[in-house]
Amino acid sequence: MTNLPQGWKNFNFDNIFYSPSSKNYQLNTKDYLNKGCIPIIDQSKKFIIGYSNNYEKVFKINNCNNHA
């Protein structure tokens, strides 16, 4: 990329973006509840698709800058 504004830097996308795996935190649809403590977020049309009370499946990132 050329002609960047002064003070800007060019970075490789893979070096600045961290996408952790959430595979171990996924719930089976049969485990979704109509009511619960933890909302289940999905990328579908409906943002909250159900609820869970399983705290072991909560996806947490403690420090986004410390993923290496």
MDTraj code that builds the backbone (N, CA, C; nanometers):
import mdtraj as md
import numpy as np

residues = "MET THR ASN LEU PRO GLN GLY TRP LYS ASN PHE ASN PHE ASP ASN ILE PHE TYR SER PRO SER SER LYS ASN TYR GLN LEU ASN THR LYS ASP TYR LEU ASN LYS GLY CYS ILE PRO ILE ILE ASP GLN SER LYS LYS PHE ILE ILE GLY TYR SER ASN ASN TYR GLU LYS VAL PHE LYS ILE ASN ASN CYS ASN ASN HIS ALA".split()
xyz = np.array([
    [0.0864, -0.1170, 0.0000],
    [0.0000, 0.0000, 0.0000],
    [0.0909, 0.1230, 0.0000],
    [0.0610, 0.2148, -0.0834],
    [0.1423, 0.3359, -0.0927],
    [0.0580, 0.4577, -0.0602],
    [0.1249, 0.5697, -0.0509],
    [0.0585, 0.6983, -0.0266],
    [-0.0218, 0.7009, 0.1035],
    [0.0334, 0.6420, 0.2085],
    [-0.0330, 0.6493, 0.3389],
    [-0.0139, 0.7888, 0.3970],
    [-0.1101, 0.8363, 0.4720],
    [-0.0932, 0.9663, 0.5376],
    [0.0288, 0.9644, 0.6304],
    [0.0857, 1.0783, 0.6532],
    [0.2036, 1.0897, 0.7382],
    [0.1735, 1.0369, 0.8784],
    [0.2617, 0.9555, 0.9301],
    [0.2451, 0.8981, 1.0632],
    [0.1756, 0.7626, 1.0635],
    [0.1154, 0.7231, 0.9528],
    [0.0497, 0.5933, 0.9432],
    [0.1535, 0.4871, 0.9110],
    [0.1262, 0.3632, 0.9517],
    [0.2153, 0.2516, 0.9216],
    [0.1365, 0.1417, 0.8526],
    [0.2041, 0.0672, 0.7689],
    [0.1439, -0.0450, 0.6982],
    [0.1736, -0.1731, 0.7765],
    [0.0687, -0.2478, 0.8139],
    [0.0849, -0.3724, 0.8877],
    [0.0154, -0.4854, 0.8134],
    [0.0685, -0.6060, 0.8286],
    [0.0035, -0.7261, 0.7774],
    [-0.1157, -0.7556, 0.8687],
    [-0.2303, -0.7810, 0.8125],
    [-0.3530, -0.8041, 0.8890],
    [-0.3345, -0.9148, 0.9925],
    [-0.2668, -1.0235, 0.9553],
    [-0.2474, -1.1360, 1.0468],
    [-0.1628, -1.0988, 1.1682],
    [-0.0845, -0.9933, 1.1594],
    [0.0005, -0.9525, 1.2709],
    [-0.0707, -0.8619, 1.3712],
    [-0.1864, -0.8096, 1.3366],
    [-0.2564, -0.7189, 1.4281],
    [-0.3936, -0.7701, 1.4705],
    [-0.4402, -0.8777, 1.4096],
    [-0.5731, -0.9302, 1.4394],
    [-0.5596, -1.0684, 1.5004],
    [-0.6233, -1.0899, 1.6128],
    [-0.6199, -1.2184, 1.6810],
    [-0.7606, -1.2759, 1.6843],
    [-0.7769, -1.3944, 1.6313],
    [-0.9071, -1.4593, 1.6280],
    [-0.8986, -1.5928, 1.7022],
    [-0.9281, -1.5927, 1.8319],
    [-0.9173, -1.7167, 1.9099],
    [-1.0256, -1.8158, 1.8715],
    [-0.9970, -1.9420, 1.8888],
    [-1.0938, -2.0470, 1.8592],
    [-1.1986, -2.0532, 1.9699],
    [-1.3234, -2.0637, 1.9311],
    [-1.4319, -2.0757, 2.0286],
    [-1.4950, -2.2147, 2.0242],
    [-1.4327, -2.3067, 1.9521],
    [-1.4883, -2.4411, 1.9318],
    [-1.5215, -2.5118, 2.0641],
    [-1.4331, -2.5020, 2.1617],
    [-1.4553, -2.5709, 2.2895],
    [-1.5669, -2.5093, 2.3730],
    [-1.6161, -2.3942, 2.3319],
    [-1.7182, -2.3234, 2.4092],
    [-1.8567, -2.3314, 2.3456],
    [-1.8674, -2.3982, 2.2333],
    [-1.9959, -2.4062, 2.1639],
    [-2.0901, -2.5025, 2.2354],
    [-2.2172, -2.4670, 2.2354],
    [-2.3210, -2.5501, 2.2958],
    [-2.4021, -2.6188, 2.1869],
    [-2.4519, -2.7367, 2.2166],
    [-2.5466, -2.8024, 2.1268],
    [-2.6810, -2.7320, 2.1390],
    [-2.7530, -2.7227, 2.0292],
    [-2.8820, -2.6532, 2.0325],
    [-2.9789, -2.7182, 2.1316],
    [-2.9646, -2.8468, 2.1556],
    [-3.0526, -2.9144, 2.2527],
    [-3.0293, -2.8646, 2.3955],
    [-2.9147, -2.7983, 2.4183],
    [-2.8822, -2.7465, 2.5512],
    [-2.9242, -2.6013, 2.5710],
    [-2.9814, -2.5387, 2.4684],
    [-3.0285, -2.4003, 2.4806],
    [-3.1506, -2.3964, 2.5721],
    [-3.1572, -2.2927, 2.6538],
    [-3.2711, -2.2730, 2.7432],
    [-3.3514, -2.1513, 2.6994],
    [-3.4800, -2.1484, 2.7340],
    [-3.5624, -2.0302, 2.7079],
    [-3.5310, -1.9182, 2.8063],
    [-3.4871, -1.9557, 2.9259],
    [-3.4481, -1.8591, 3.0288],
    [-3.3206, -1.9107, 3.0937],
    [-3.2346, -1.8189, 3.1326],
    [-3.1107, -1.8587, 3.1984],
    [-3.0265, -1.7380, 3.2324],
    [-2.9116, -1.7624, 3.2910],
    [-2.8230, -1.6548, 3.3361],
    [-2.7355, -1.5984, 3.2247],
    [-2.7039, -1.6800, 3.1249],
    [-2.6066, -1.6404, 3.0231],
    [-2.6731, -1.6394, 2.8854],
    [-2.6786, -1.5246, 2.8190],
    [-2.7341, -1.5220, 2.6831],
    [-2.6402, -1.5921, 2.5854],
    [-2.6967, -1.6644, 2.4908],
    [-2.6193, -1.7295, 2.3845],
    [-2.6263, -1.6393, 2.2625],
    [-2.5109, -1.5883, 2.2222],
    [-2.5019, -1.4939, 2.1110],
    [-2.4703, -1.5697, 1.9834],
    [-2.5377, -1.5335, 1.8749],
    [-2.5177, -1.5994, 1.7461],
    [-2.5037, -1.4934, 1.6378],
    [-2.4494, -1.5326, 1.5247],
    [-2.4317, -1.4404, 1.4126],
    [-2.5485, -1.4455, 1.3153],
    [-2.6575, -1.5060, 1.3568],
    [-2.7740, -1.5148, 1.2693],
    [-2.8569, -1.3869, 1.2800],
    [-2.9758, -1.3898, 1.2245],
    [-3.0639, -1.2727, 1.2277],
    [-3.1019, -1.2350, 1.3704],
    [-3.1182, -1.3362, 1.4540],
    [-3.1549, -1.3130, 1.5932],
    [-3.0265, -1.3112, 1.6763],
    [-2.9968, -1.2003, 1.7425],
    [-2.8717, -1.1823, 1.8156],
    [-2.8601, -1.2795, 1.9334],
    [-2.9618, -1.2856, 2.0191],
    [-2.9641, -1.3800, 2.1310],
    [-3.0564, -1.4945, 2.0916],
    [-2.9988, -1.6152, 2.0815],
    [-3.0772, -1.7289, 2.0320],
    [-3.1228, -1.8226, 2.1428],
    [-3.0840, -1.7939, 2.2649],
    [-3.1229, -1.8759, 2.3781],
    [-3.0402, -1.8374, 2.4991],
    [-3.0497, -1.9214, 2.6013],
    [-2.9770, -1.8949, 2.7253],
    [-2.9156, -2.0239, 2.7770],
    [-2.8182, -2.0093, 2.8659],
    [-2.7520, -2.1229, 2.9284],
    [-2.7195, -2.0870, 3.0722],
    [-2.7001, -2.1897, 3.1537],
    [-2.6507, -2.1715, 3.2899],
    [-2.5162, -2.2417, 3.3077],
    [-2.4548, -2.2819, 3.1968],
    [-2.3282, -2.3546, 3.1987],
    [-2.2113, -2.2558, 3.1915],
    [-2.1568, -2.2197, 3.3073],
    [-2.0487, -2.1207, 3.3126],
    [-1.9179, -2.1733, 3.2541],
    [-1.9028, -2.3054, 3.2418],
    [-1.7817, -2.3618, 3.1811],
    [-1.7749, -2.3324, 3.0316],
    [-1.8862, -2.2985, 2.9710],
    [-1.8902, -2.2695, 2.8275],
    [-1.8837, -2.1201, 2.7968],
    [-1.8623, -2.0363, 2.8985],
    [-1.8500, -1.8922, 2.8762],
    [-1.7127, -1.8643, 2.8163],
    [-1.7108, -1.7979, 2.7023],
    [-1.5860, -1.7653, 2.6328],
    [-1.5301, -1.6356, 2.6895],
    [-1.4103, -1.6428, 2.7485],
    [-1.3496, -1.5259, 2.8124],
    [-1.2157, -1.4947, 2.7468],
    [-1.1876, -1.3672, 2.7324],
    [-1.0553, -1.3213, 2.6909],
    [-1.0083, -1.2267, 2.8000],
    [-0.9072, -1.2675, 2.8740],
    [-0.8582, -1.1863, 2.9855],
    [-0.7707, -1.0713, 2.9392],
    [-0.6861, -1.0960, 2.8404],
    [-0.5945, -0.9931, 2.7927],
    [-0.5763, -1.0124, 2.6433],
    [-0.6420, -0.9321, 2.5650],
    [-0.6375, -0.9467, 2.4196],
    [-0.4975, -0.9266, 2.3634],
    [-0.4110, -0.8557, 2.4349],
    [-0.2763, -0.8295, 2.3847],
    [-0.1776, -0.9385, 2.4222],
    [-0.2209, -1.0394, 2.4942],
    [-0.1302, -1.1440, 2.5406],
    [-0.1756, -1.2796, 2.4880],
    [-0.1787, -1.2952, 2.3573],
    [-0.2287, -1.4186, 2.2975],
    [-0.1190, -1.5093, 2.2457],
    [0.0043, -1.4659, 2.2474],
    [0.1133, -1.5468, 2.1910],
    [0.1599, -1.6526, 2.2876],
])
top = md.Topology()
chain = top.add_chain()
for i, resn in enumerate(residues, 1):
    res = top.add_residue(resn, chain, resSeq=i)
    for name in ("N", "CA", "C"):
        top.add_atom(name, md.element.get_by_symbol(name[0]), res)
traj = md.Trajectory(xyz[None], top)
